[in-house]
Amino acid sequence: MGIRDIIEGKKQWRAHVARVKALPPDYRIVYQEMQKYLFKVGPTDLYDGRLLTGIVDFFEEGAAAGKNVLELIGSDVASFCDGLIKDSPTHRL
């Protein structure tokens, strides 16, 4: 990985964080809890960014439709996350 890859990765991450900050507060809180959970037990390919970006896309659509975040994912954040990664190898022991 060269310096350009590192710089590009940082730009992408900052853009991702800006999108998360633009979410409504309830969506942002749930996203942060999902992110913590996924960083602990998530799939081994989590760091390619597709999963987290997909969650933000999903949340942006839900917020635009005026839905409550819990209408989208249910009341158990961990179960929702487990469903997202059910077929992926994880760091879980």
Sequence and secondary structure as in RCSB ss.txt:
>XXXX:A:sequence
MGIRDIIEGKKQWRAHVARVKALPPDYRIVYQEMQKYLFKVGPTDLYDGRLLTGIVDFFEEGAAAGKNVLELIGS
DVASFCDGLIKDSPTHRL
>XXXX:A:secstr
  HHHHHHHHHHHHHHHHHHHTS HHHHHHHHHHHHHHHHH BTTGGGSHHHHHHHHHHHHHHHTT  HHHHH S
 HHHHHHHHTTTS BS  
